[in-house]
């Protein structure tokens, strides 16, 4: 009689009952191994997802070396990466696959006999070794991750320089995506910037500080939008019209009026968005070369014209 499929809860319970990852278990896996294959893509159902072999290691010293470089940090185990991995590492002995390990982003590994993933402790040495053996992509990806991380940190610092001081006070909660900090942040923001119009302009300029207006932006960029949603649209527009209407403010206002959430209700507020504001936003996005922004404002203009006809 076939075994019924387990529920996700049952699968998770079964995984949690497995032993944790250890370096001793990795050494055990490599005992007697005479060939290591690295295949493209990750591992699913204890099998490599691809038949494409990217690297073959048969020299005993190379096999020993990769086994050493797959050393894990035993204090960082038991977590679960959401993907299936970047590469599959097959361990062979006498033309038989003995073990298969998933390599995730060059930073962690997964084995089906463990209760979760394990962080690698020698990432840079591992990807350098693979590059020396002829597989350069993991090293290239590692270098790109470092660049992306550095760029992200720079963008974060620049964003915080634009944001009101209150955001720095609550930064740890923002980054951790805590659910109950927003009301306290708003209260502190009122104390920092008592005048509502100035507060709205500060929020618009903060929301406009981005390289990714419409998607793929870091979570913290949505916080000023969440606060702007607590104001009446007419008050936001009024604050803009009474400001110097600079491009920093225009970027934030354009992003807000064309955001996914606001577009769902925008037809209810078209009478509160003057055509001169739409003209300002159009000029702004055209000036900074934001093509998606130009298209979004074009759609806003059409909606406004239709509401007037």
ROPA-279797 format. One record per residue (C-alpha): residue in three letters; x, y, z. Coordinates in steps of 0.05 Angstrom, whole numbers, plus 5000, padded with zeros to 4 digits. Each point is the difference from the previous one (the first is absolute). Layout:
ROPA-279797
alaXYZ/...
This chain:
ROPA-279797
unk500050005000/unk503150674979/unk502050495055/unk495550624999/unk503250674985/unk502050375063/unk497450695014/unk504950585004/unk499449975076/unk501749265000/unk505950114953/unk502750565045/unk499249555061/unk503849444965/unk505650484981/unk500550275070/unk501049295026/unk506249914958/unk506950135030/unk503250684992/unk505650134951/unk507049885025/unk507050014971/unk500849285023/unk494249794956/unk503250354940/unk506649645012/unk496149355004/unk496850154932/unk506750114967/unk503149355025/unk501449554941/unk497650504948/unk503749954934/unk496350504957/unk496350665012/unk495450304949/unk497350715004/unk493650084960/unk496150614980/unk493850205041/unk498449715068/unk497249375030/unk492849755003/unk497549355029/unk507249785013/unk501950074926/unk503750534960/unk495150444963/unk504550034939/unk504249494961/unk504950554981/unk506749845031/unk503950645013/unk506149705035/unk502849315011/unk505149855055/unk503649335001/unk506950175028/unk500249775073/unk503250655023/unk494550414966/unk494549575031/unk503350075068/unk500550754991/unk492850124981/unk497949575059/unk504150455046/unk497250634969/unk492849775011/unk501350125074/unk493950295034/unk498850475058/unk496749535049/unk496950595037/unk496150184937/unk495949394981/unk492749794997/unk497450574956/unk496649914933/unk501850404938/unk493650094958/unk503349784935/unk502449324976/unk507250214993/unk504850264948/unk504149364989/unk499749265016/unk506249665027/unk499949254986/unk504749565039/unk501649354963/unk503549365020/unk501149424951/unk495350324948/unk494350075051/unk497150645029/unk501049955075/unk497850705022/unk497450634968/unk500850695031/unk496650644978/unk504350634997/unk495850625013/unk502750674975/unk507049795018/unk498550145073/unk496449385027/unk498849274985/unk494249515008/unk499949255009/unk493649615006/unk502549635061/unk500550645041/unk494650405036/unk501550624959/unk505250384961/unk506950185026/unk504150634989/unk506849914969/unk506050275038/unk504950024941/unk495850304945/unk505450424967/unk505149435002/unk494949524971/unk497950444941/unk507450174986/unk501749264999/unk494349854952/unk502450564955/unk507049725000/unk497149334979/unk496450324942/unk493150185028/unk500250765004/unk492650175008/unk499649915076/unk505950485010/unk496950504952/unk493349955038/unk503750085066/unk503550644976/unk493350274974/unk496749865067/unk505450405035/unk499150574951/unk492449985008/unk500749995076/unk504750604999/unk495450374952/unk494049845044/unk503650265062/unk501950644963/unk492850094976/unk497549885071/unk504750535028/unk497950504947/unk492749865013/unk500850115075/unk503550664986/unk493750234964/unk495149715050/unk497950375064/unk504249835062/unk494149615027/unk501349444949/unk507049905028/unk497149945070/unk495549434978/unk504749704949/unk501049335034/unk492549895003/unk499250214927/unk505449534976/unk497149435041/unk493150154971/unk496950035069/unk492550084996/unk498850485058/unk504950564992/unk496350454950/unk495650365050/unk506050175044/unk503950234939/unk494250454978/unk499650295070/unk507450155001/unk499650294930/unk494650495023/unk504650225056/unk505950084952/unk496050374947/unk493850325033/unk497550374938/unk495949524957/unk501950294932/unk507449965015/unk499049295025/unk496549794936/unk505550314957/unk505349635041/unk496349354989/unk499250134925/unk507450154992/unk501849375039/unk495349584959/unk503050294937/unk507049805020/unk500749364960/unk503049674939/unk494249514994/unk493550384999/unk495149454984/unk502749325021/unk505949645029/unk501450555051/unk502149855072/unk494549955053/unk502050635037/unk498250434941/unk492749835010/unk499750295071/unk499150744978/unk494649764953/unk496449665058/unk500250655039/unk497750414940/unk493949554995/unk497850275068/unk499150704970/unk494350254957/unk501850044926/unk497850724997/unk504850175057/unk505849674963/unk498550384936/unk499150655039/unk506749915035/unk503449884933/unk496850614967/unk502250455058/unk507249734996/unk505550204952/unk497849404958/unk507149754989/unk501749354966/unk501549645065/unk492850125022/unk497249854930/unk503449324998/unk496749805065/unk493250274981/unk500249674932/unk502049345030/unk494450055052/unk494450194951/unk502149454952/unk501449465053/unk496549334995/unk495750125061/unk498050714983/unk498249834928/unk494749535026/unk496350595032/unk502650584957/unk493550114962/unk496950235065/unk505050575006/unk501050254929/unk496350645016/unk505250155054/unk505949934952/unk500650634957/unk502649964929/unk505750465019/unk502549475049/unk499749474945/unk503950474955/unk505350095054/unk500749255010/unk500449874925/unk505750514993/unk503649695059/unk499949284975/unk501950234930/unk505850415027/unk502949425042/unk498949494944/unk495149575039/unk496249684942/unk495349595043/unk498450635039/unk498450374935/unk495249434981/unk496850015068/unk498850754997/unk497249924929/unk494949515029/unk498450485056/unk499050574950/unk495249574959/unk496049835062/unk499750735020/unk497850224930/unk494649464999/unk497450235067/unk499450714973/unk496349814936/
